[in-house]
Amino acid sequence: MTSAREGTGRVPSPTAAAGGPVSNTLIRVTRLHIMRARQLFRELGLHPGHELLMMHLWDAGPQRQSDLAAAFDTDSASMTRTVQRLERAGFVRRRPDPADGRATLVETTPAGLGLRRQVEQLWSELEAATTGDMTPAERSTLLAGLERVEANLAQGR
C-alpha cells in the first residue's frame, strides 16, 4: 500500500476505511494523542487516563469505587486495577465507606494532591501540542465539532 503519508510516521489510511474517513481520522488522531499523553504523564508515574481519575477525585472528593467505575463507564475489575496501580504509586488510598461498610471509598493522598500542579501543567502542554499553531477560531470550531461528535456517539448507547 502506498500513500503520500509514508515516511511521516503516520499510518496510511487503509482503503477499506474509505467509507468512513472521519472515523478513520478520529481513530488515528486518538492513537497519536494517547501516545503523546503517555510520554508526558510517564514522568509522573501515571498512565493515560489516570490523570482523569485523579482530576475527578480532586474535584469531587472521596468516591465509592463502584461510582468511579460507573462515572468512567468501565467495569469493576478494570477500575480495581486502576485504583490498585494508583494506590501502589501512593497517589490514592482505599478505605471502608463509613455509611456502608461493604463499599470502598477511594481518596487522594497528600502525594496525589501534590500531583495536581504538575498534571495541570502537563495537561496544558498536551493541549499546546494538540492544537499547535491553530488560531483561536480554528480551536473553537474544532472543539464545537468534537463536542457534536461526542453527542452523536453518546446517543447511540
Secondary structure in CASP SS format (residue, H / E / C, confidence):
PFRMAT SS
TARGET T0000
AUTHOR 0000-0000-0000
METHOD secondary structure of the structure
MODEL  1
M C 1.00
T C 1.00
S C 1.00
A C 1.00
R C 1.00
E C 1.00
G C 1.00
T C 1.00
G C 1.00
R C 1.00
V C 1.00
P C 1.00
S C 1.00
P C 1.00
T H 1.00
A H 1.00
A H 1.00
A C 1.00
G C 1.00
G C 1.00
P H 1.00
V H 1.00
S H 1.00
N H 1.00
T H 1.00
L H 1.00
I H 1.00
R H 1.00
V H 1.00
T H 1.00
R H 1.00
L H 1.00
H H 1.00
I H 1.00
M H 1.00
R H 1.00
A H 1.00
R H 1.00
Q H 1.00
L H 1.00
F H 1.00
R H 1.00
E C 1.00
L C 1.00
G C 1.00
L C 1.00
H C 1.00
P C 1.00
G C 1.00
H H 1.00
E H 1.00
L H 1.00
L H 1.00
M H 1.00
M H 1.00
H H 1.00
L H 1.00
W H 1.00
D H 1.00
A H 1.00
G C 1.00
P C 1.00
Q E 1.00
R E 1.00
Q H 1.00
S H 1.00
D H 1.00
L H 1.00
A H 1.00
A H 1.00
A H 1.00
F C 1.00
D C 1.00
T C 1.00
D C 1.00
S H 1.00
A H 1.00
S H 1.00
M H 1.00
T H 1.00
R H 1.00
T H 1.00
V H 1.00
Q H 1.00
R H 1.00
L H 1.00
E H 1.00
R H 1.00
A C 1.00
G C 1.00
F C 1.00
V E 1.00
R E 1.00
R E 1.00
R E 1.00
P E 1.00
D E 1.00
P C 1.00
A C 1.00
D E 1.00
G E 1.00
R E 1.00
A E 1.00
T E 1.00
L E 1.00
V E 1.00
E E 1.00
T E 1.00
T C 1.00
P H 1.00
A H 1.00
G H 1.00
L H 1.00
G H 1.00
L C 1.00
R H 1.00
R H 1.00
Q H 1.00
V H 1.00
E H 1.00
Q H 1.00
L H 1.00
W H 1.00
S H 1.00
E H 1.00
L H 1.00
E H 1.00
A H 1.00
A H 1.00
T H 1.00
T H 1.00
G C 1.00
D C 1.00
M C 1.00
T C 1.00
P H 1.00
A H 1.00
E H 1.00
R H 1.00
S H 1.00
T H 1.00
L H 1.00
L H 1.00
A H 1.00
G H 1.00
L H 1.00
E H 1.00
R H 1.00
V H 1.00
E H 1.00
A H 1.00
N H 1.00
L H 1.00
A H 1.00
Q H 1.00
G C 1.00
R C 1.00
END
